[in-house]
Structure formats: C-alpha cells, structure tokens
C-alpha cells in the first residue's frame, strides 16, 4: 500500500490479499481452523505468527485481516482488531485495559449500551467511574485523579449530538498518563480522525456507516500495535468476540462506498436541518452543522463535515413524535442507523 493514497483509494485497495487464483474481489475464507504440514510447523506458528499466517478464526482470519488492515489504513492507525459487534468492541477496549481498583472518567452523554457497561458492569468488577459533562473541559480536569487509567467518550454523542473537544480531553488525559478511548461512530472515519486529534484508541460499530445497508453486525478497535496486540487481542481471542469472515467481507464491500455515502448523507442532513430549523411544530433542531448548535465552531474545527445524523425535539411529546414518524414516507422507522443508505 502506498502512503500517498487518498482515502477513497485506501477504502478500495488497502489491505488486499489475493490467493494463488488472483481474484479481483476479496475472497471469503469461511474457515475457522487452519492446517499445518507438520507438528513442528504448528508449534512454530503458535510461537511466532507470521504476517500471512493464521491459527484459529477467533484469533484471526484472512478475510477479517483484510478488513482490519483496510480500516486501519483509513484511520491512520498502527493496527486494528475486528469484533462481532460495536458493543463487543466497546467491551473489549474497556475491559482489556482496566482492572479492579482503577478509575475511569466518562462523559455522561452515551449510547444506552455504552452507558450500561460504564455505569453498571465496570463498577461490578471493581472499577470506579466518575461521570462528567463531556463538553466541559474543566469538568474533565476536575475529575481526573492519580489512579485514573482511562477516559471514555463518544466524539459525537448518540442521540443528543454533543460534540466533545477530543484534543482538549486528550491533553488532560495524557497529563495524567491515562488512555483516551473514543467511540467515533457518529463522527465517522470519513469526517473525523480522532487518533490524529490525540485519542489513543478509537472504536467503531461497523454495523452503522461501514456496512451502511443494515445487513451485518460488526465492530472494530483501532490503536497502537502495542495496545491492539498486547492488551486487546489476548482479551478478545479468549473471550470470543471475533468478527465472522462473512461479515468481514460485507464490511469490506461497505468500505468501498463509505466516502460517497457519508458525504451524500451529510450534505442531505445539513439541507434537511436547515429547512426544518425554526419550524412551528419543533421545539428544537439539533445538528452540529447549524450555527445554533452549542458546539458548532468546535465541530467545524475538528470535523470535515458535521455528520450524517440530526435530532429533532417535537412539540406534543410522544404523541407528536409518533404522528411525525407515522407520517414519514421514504424514511424508514428503524432502531438502527443504516436504513438502506
């Protein structure tokens, strides 16, 4: 792979592996196990795994590895580990880096399942958590302690669309030798490069934009090779949160159109948000691309575009919201982002 490749090229070609047949499209290696010529070869592979050598699909697979290398190239990460879902990625990134007695500082505004892990599961295993207003850097600084091991946030919160200053939180975390783990799913790898802003670990639910068509579950954790291989991989390969080869192949196909889809969606989102802002039946239109958004300037600074999602606060409570949803035509009612994008 050439370092000079632009993101669109990396999304199609990075990490490609071809078998002896020279296939154009990536092959799906639907195998969970691998065969060795001799017992000595098997032993050697466990002791010193080569670049194109695999042991077991829970540890790695050729199709899964293509996906990991391609998304790592796009993100500018040293390495990546793909998981069975976005929440498997969140669970793996947090639990592999923490132990009983550690302290975590987390933004309050989190997706429900992320909040469950941080608020319920981590404390159950002896990790203390302090929640802060994610948009307030003074709150982050006040919450950090000598035993803080990790800071966690969503770059663009789901569904309130708060924008957090990644570089600012990274500076505070690193002053205290804490890791900054960022769930970047709403910001997308197209519009925000959180590693370049100072994050140590970036998480994606590949189920969302990366697949983009509502077909498969998947996730991925990106970071330094040291974190991915020495901290994360031992946890995930022994607890079983691996991505299936078929789902990895679907994600590879999704990556090919990711740039096109995200740009089109963000452009449409801004147009819709602009048209709806101030509507008589709305309490509020929330979109970082609008100047009325509290973190509009920050979004413009750290994101190429303001994202693919807008939130609406309708007058009339639940009944008003349901009337609105039931009146939709092309837009589908779903509990997931990629509605036939």
N, C-alpha and C positions, 0 to 999 in steps of 0.2 A: 504494500500500500504506500502511496506517495503522501507525504505530509502536506504537500501543496494542494491536494484535492479539496475542492469545495464541499460543503456539507451535502449538497444534493448528490454528488458523486459518491461520497462515502456511504450514503444511505443505500446505494445500489451495489457497490462493489467491495466495500471494506469487509475484511474477514472471510472472503470467499475461499472455499475449499472445493477442489474437484477430485473426483475419483479417477481411476485409470480410464474411465469411459469418456471423460472430457465433457460432461453435461454442461449446458448453458445455465439452466435454472438450478438452484441449490437442491441437492438430493436430500430426501428424508431418510435418515438412518434410524429405522424403527427397531433398534436393538438395545436391550438393557445390559447385555453382557458381551464380553469380547474373548476371543480365543488366542491362546499362546502356543507357539511351536514346541516349546519345552517348558519344564518346570523351572529351569533356570531363568528363562525369559520372563515368566510370570513373576518370579521373585524380584528380578531386576526392575520390572515395571513398577512394582509397589515401592521399591526403594528410591527410584529416580525416574519420575514420569517425564517423558519427552513431550515436545510441543504437539505432535500429532499422534499421541498415544493415549489410550483410554482404558479404564479399568471396569467401571460399572456406571450405568446411566445416572445413578444418584450422585456420583462424583463428577460426571461429565459425559458428553456425547458429541459426535462431530457436528450434528445439526445445531444443537444447543450452543456449542462453542462458536459457530459462525455468528449466531445472534449476539452472543456476549461480546465478541470482538468488534462487530459492526456498531453496536450501540456505544461501546467504549470509545471507538474512533470518533463517533459523532460528538460525544460528550467531552472528549479530551481527557479521558480517564486512563490510568495505567492498566486497569483490569476491571472485570465485572463478573458477577455470578447471577445467573438467571434462576428464578424461583417459580413455584407453582401458581402464585397469585401475588397481587400487590401487597396484601397483608402478610403473606409469608416473607416478603422482602422486608417489611417494617419489623416484623417479629424477629427475623434473623439479624438484622442490623443492630437492633437494640439489645436483645438478649445475649448475643455473642460478645458484645463489648462491655457488658456490665456484670457485676456480682453483688451479692448481699453486702450491705454496708455502703454502697456507692450512692451518690446523689446526682439527680438529673434536674435540669431546668428545662421546662417545656412551655411553649406558647399555649394559651388557653383554647384558642380557636383551632380545633382539629376535627377531621372526619370522625364519625362516631366510632368506628372500629379502632382507629388510631388512639382515640381517647380512652377506649376500654383497655387497651394494652398498657398505656401510660398511667392511667388513673387506678386501674384495678389489678392487672397482672404483675407489673413491676413491683408495687408495694407488697404483694403477696409473697414475693421471693426476696424481700428484704432490701429493696431499692427505694430510697426516699425520693419523692418528686415534689418540686415546687413549681407551681403554675404562674405564669406572668402574662401581662398584656403584651402580645408579640410585637406590636408596633411601637412600643415604648422602650427605647434603648436603656433608659435609666432604670426601668423595671428589671431588665436583664442583668444589669450591672449590680443592682442591689441584691439580687437573688443568688448570684454566684458565690460559692464557698470553696474553701481549700479542698474539700472532698468531692467537689463537682467533677464528674467524669465525662459528662455528655450534655449537650444542648440539642433540643429537638424542636423542629418547627415545620410547618407547611409554607413554602415560599409564597403561595397564593392560596389562602385558606378555603376549605370546602365546607359550606357553600357561601360563606359571608364575604369572600373575595378581599380579605385584608392582605395588604402587601407588606412583607417584612423586609427590613434592610439587612440583606444577607452579609454584606461586607461589615456592617456595624456589629452584628451579633458575632460574626467570625472573629473580629478583633477582640471582643470581650472574652469569648471562649478561649482563644489561644493565649491570651494574657494569663490565663489560669490553667493552661495545659489540658483543657477539655476539648473533646471532639465536638464538631458541629455536624449534625446529621440533618439533612434537608429532604423532605418529601417534595419533589419538584413537579408532581404530576400535572397540576393545573397550569403551571408556568410553561410546561413542555420543554423538551430538549432543543426545540427549534428557536424559541423566543428567549430562553434564559439559560446561561451557563453558570450554574451555581458553584461548581468547582473553581472556576476562574474568579468568582467573587469571594472565595475564601472557605467554602464548605469543604469538609473532609470526606464526607460520604453523601452520596445522592441516591435517592430511591425513586423508582417509578412503578406504578401499576401499569404494566404493559397492556392490560385489559382495555385501558382507556384509549388515548390517542394512537399508541403504537400499533395495536390491532386496528382500532378505528372503525370496525364494522360489526361489533357485537358478536364475535364468533368464539373467542377463546379467552380463558383466564391466563394470566402470566404476570410476572414481576421481574425486576432486576435491581441489584445493588451495585453501585459503582464507587470506586475509590482507588487508593494506592494499592499496588500489588501486595504490599505487606499486610494491609488490612484485609483485603479480599482473600488471600491465600492462607494467612496465619491466624486470623481472628474469625472471619466469617465462614470460610469453607469448612473447617472442622465441625462447626456447629451445624451447618445446613446438611452436610453429607451424612451426618449421624442422626439427624432428626427427620430427614426425609422430605424437605420442602423443595425438591427439584422440579424444574420445568420439563414437561414431556417433549420428546423430539417433534411430534406432530405440531404441537402448539408453538414450538420454536420456529418451525417452518412457516406457519401462518404469520408469526410476528416479523419474520424476515420479509415476507411479501408486504406486510403493512408498512415497514420502514421505507420501502421503495417509493411510496406515495405520501409519506408523512409530511414532508416540507410543503407539498402542493396543498394538501388538505388543511394543514394548520393555518397557512396564510389565507386561504379562502375563507375558512371559518372565522378567523379573527377579523377579517375585513367585513364579513357579514354581521358579526357580532357588534362591531362598532356602529355600523349603519343602523341596525335594529335598536341598539341602546340610545343612539342619538334621536331616532324617530320617536321612541317611547318616553324619553325623559320629559317630565312635566305633564304627562297625560293625566287627565282629571280622575281616572279610576285607579291611579297608582299613588301609593304613599312615597315610594322611592324606587329609582332605578339604580342598581349597583353595577358598575363596570369600571375597572381601572383606567380605561381609555377616555372616560369622561372627566372634564375638568372639575366636576362636582365631587369626584371621589377623593376621600381624605388623603390617600397616598398616590394621587395621580402623578405628581412630579417624580416620586421615587420609582413608580412603575415605568415612566418614560426613561429614567436614568438606567435602570438595570434590566429592562426587558426590551426586546426589539419591537414587539407588539404586545398589546395588553391582554392577550389570551383569547380563548375560544368559548368562554362561558360568561353569561351575565345572570344576575339575580334580580328578581322583581319582588317588591313588597306591595301587595294589592290591598286596596281598601275592601272592607267587608269580611275580613277574617278568612277562615277556612271555606266558608260557603262561597265567598267571592273568588277565592283561589280555585276552587273546584269548577265553578262556572267557566272561568277562564280556560282551565285545562281541557274541559269537555268541549269547548268551542274550537279547539285547535284543529287545523286541517292537515297540512303536510307534516308538521312537527308531531312526533310520537310521544305518548306518555310512557315513560320507562323509568326504572330505578337505576339506570346506568347511563354513562355519558355517550358512548358511541352508538347512537341511534341511526344506523345506516348512513354514516357520514360519507 
